[in-house]
Amino acid sequence: MQAGFLTIDEALDYLDQAGQLPDEQIDLFEAALALSAQNHPGIVLDKYRNHRIKLAEDTKAIHAEYIQKAPDDLAAKIHALAESFTRRHGYIGDDFRYNDLQNADMIRVIDRRLGLPIALSILCVTIGRDLGWPVMGVNFPAHFVIRMEEGGKRQIIDPFQGCIILDAPDLREILKTTMGPKAELSATYYEPATNRDTLVRLQNNIKLRQVESEDYQAALATIDLMKRVAPDEHRLDLDAGVLLSRLERPVAAIEALERYISKVSNPKDKQDATILIQQIRASLN
């Protein structure tokens, strides 16, 4: 699928097309840019595509210089990525205003050089893929990171903290801080994230903050964007049903929940959604 959308409508078309692609064919950066473009009507997007090119070129140049004096191994690639992304281009996690919606908006992340772990990770994965390096996102709980591996070696890297390498104790500390003192590491936490999972998680950060501020209409619009790129993500129908109910649109809420019930396989999930439908119908009497 060719990139190059210029308007919001073209960006929506791009997301619809991405939603029909095999996951591995989705361009993570372009899809994140299309999601972000909805908040920036009339913005010139070439600036951001050119920045993507510049990130890859600078990382490649730093790597080429580094391996003149050191082996071309995993450590060399991690060094080049950290030097380019964090030190040369100044990207870092926004600890001060972590919940700011701008931190999950790719256009504003690039403008400010600040973002959430997942937004910064998307940029690092993009750099790696553009250079043909073994970089992938990792759906670690509450703190998205990236994984690089080569020659039988594997490292977990945190773009939010300046592309530092995280070992098991570091990851355990993050997990316990975000999920509670009883949380323990699991092998599943190190598995690569699909492109769709990554984009849905990016938008989930926006949706959750919109719900927390009770901006349910905006949260519903965010879900619509998520459904375009991940049309088979059935939990989005559940989220839409709950929000439509809060917006006092019972008919649409019931339709969304019925779609969810038709797709979900877990009996408990079906039962919970059915109870919610009954509650909505009871409120109409």
N, C-alpha and C positions, 0 to 999 in steps of 0.2 A: 504494500500500500504506500503510495507516494505521500510525503508530507507536503507542506506548503500552504495550509489553510491561512487565510488572512482575516476573515470576519468571524463573528460569534457563530453565525449560522453554519459557516464552513467548518468551524471547530466542532460543532455538534454533529455534523455529518461525519467528521473524522472519527469521533468517539463511537458513533453507530457502526462504522465500518470496522473499527478495532474490536468491537464487541462480537463480531462474526469471525474474527481471525483465530487460527490456532494460537495458543498463548505465546509460544516462542517467537511468533512473527510480530508481536506487538512491540513498537518502539516506545520504551518506557518514558523517555524524555519527551517525545512529541505528545504522547497521551497526557502526561502531567501538564504540559504546556497548554494543551487543548482544554483541560479541566480549569486551569488557572485563567485562561482567556475570557471565561464567562464573567469574571469580575472586572474586566478591563476593556470595555468596548472602545474600539478605535485605536488600540495600542498597536505599534509597529513591532511585529514579532521577530523580524530578521535580526534585530539586536541580540536576542536571546539565543537564536540558532548560531549566530556568529560567536557568541560567548562559549557555546558548547564546543565549537571547533577550536577556539583558543585554549580551552582547558586541556583538550587532548593534545594539541601541539606542544604546549608548554610541558606537560607531563612527559611526553615522548622525548623532548629535548633534554630535560633534566635526567631522565633515565639513560639516554645515550651518553651524556657526559659522565654520569656516575659509574657506568660499567667499563669505562676506560681504565679505572683503577680498582675495580672490584668485580666479583663474579656476577654474571647476569642470572640471578636467581630470584627467589621469592622476596628476599629481603631488599633487593635492588628495586623491585617494582613497588613495594610498600613505601620505601624511602621516596621514590619519585612522586608517588601519589600524594603523600603527606606534604612534601615540599611544595608541590604545585598548588594543591587544593587549599591547604591551610595557610602556608606561609606566603606564597606568592600572590594568591588570589584572596586570601583573608577570610575564608569560610570558617565559621565556628557555630556551635550550638547557642541558642538564645536562652540562657539560664534565667536572665533577669525578667523577661516577659514570655515565659514558656508557653502560656495559653493564648497568646496573641494569634488571631486567625492568620495573620501574615506569615507565620512560621510554617504553614502548610500550603501556602499559595506560591507556586513555583516562580511566578514572575517577581513577586515581592521578595522571595528568598534570594533570587539572583541579584535583584536591585540592592538589597540590604546586606548580603553575604551572611545572613543569619537564618536559622531555621530549626525545625524539629529534627530528631534523629532520622526519621524516614525520608524527609525531603532532602537532607544532605546526603543520605545514602543513595538516593536515586541519582543524584549528580555523580557520585563516585562510581556507581555501577555503570553509568553511561560512559564515563571516561574509560573505564576498563574495557567495556565492550567495543568502543570505538577504536581501541588499540589492539583488540584481539587478546586481551589479558583475561585470566581466569578469575573474574570478579562476579560475585552474586550477592543479592540481598538475603538476609537471614531474619526470619520472623520471630526474633527473640521477644518474649513477653514484655510489653510496656516500654521497650527500648530497642528500636530497629537498628541493626548493625549490618556490616558486610563481611563476606568471607572471601579470602583469597587462598588459592592452593596451587602448588606446582612442585613437581619432583617428589611427590609423596609427602610433602609438608603442607600444613594448613594453618592459617592464622585468622582470628577474628579481629576486626578493626572497627573502631568507633569514630566515624566522621564528626559526630557531635562534640567529641573531646579532642579534636585536632588530629584525627586519624591515628590515634594511639592503638597499640596492640593490647587486646584484652585477653588475659589468661583465665583459667577456671575460677580462681579466687575473686577476680574482678567481676566476672559475670555473676557469681554467686552473691556478691555484695549488691549488685544492681537488682538482682531478682528479689532478694530479701527486702531491700529498700522499697521497691515498688509493689510487691505482692505479699509482704508479710514475713515475719521471722521464721515461719515454718516451711516456707517455700524452698524447694530443692531443685537443682539442675536436672534436666532430662535430655536424653539424646535427641528427642524430637525438636528441642529448641534450637538446634544447630542446622536444621534442614533448610535448604534453599527456599526462598519465597517465590511463587510464580509472579509473573508480571501483573496478572489480574489481582491477586492477593495484595500485592504491593500498592496498586492504585486504589483499591477499596480501603485499605488501611490508611492511606494518605487522606482520603476524603472522610473517613470515619473520624479523624481528628477534628475536622471542620464541623461535621454533623454533631458530634458530642458537645462541642462548645456552643453551638447554636441552640441545642436543646437545653443546656444548662442556663443559658440566658433567656429561655422561653421564646426564642424566635423560631417558632415551629414552622412557619411558612418557608423561611430560608432553609431550615433543615430538610424540609420536604423537597425543595429544589435541589439540594445537594444529593439526596437519595436518587432523584431522577437522573442526575449525571452519573452516579455510580451504576445504575441499572443499564445505562447505555453501554458502558464498557464491560460490565459483568452481568449480562442479561440472565444468566442461570443462577445467580446468587440469591437463593430463595429467601434468605433472612431479610433482604431489603424489602420484600413485600410485608413482612411482619412489622418492620420499622415504620413503613409507610402507613400501615393500618393503625398503629398506635398514634402516630402524629395526626392523621386525618381525624381520628376520634377526638383528639385534644382540640383540633380546629373546628369541632362541631360539624363535621361532614360525615355523618353516620353511614350513608349509603356507600360512599366511596371507601370508607374504612372497612366495611363488611366485605366489599368486593376484593380489596387487597388482602384481607385475612383469609378469605376463601381461596384465593390464588396460592397463598402460602401453605394452607392445609393440603391442597392438591399436590404440592411439590415435596413436602417434608415427609420423611419416612418414620421418624421417631414417634411412637404413640403418645408419649408424654407431651411432646411439642404440639401435636395435633390437638390433644385435650386442652392444653393451656390456651391455644388460639380459639378453640371452640367456646370455651368459657368466656373469653373476651368478647366474642361475637354475641353471646347470650346477654352479657352485661350491656352492650351497646343497644341491642334490640329492646331490652327492658327499659332503658332510659327513654325510649321513644313513646312508651305507653303513658 
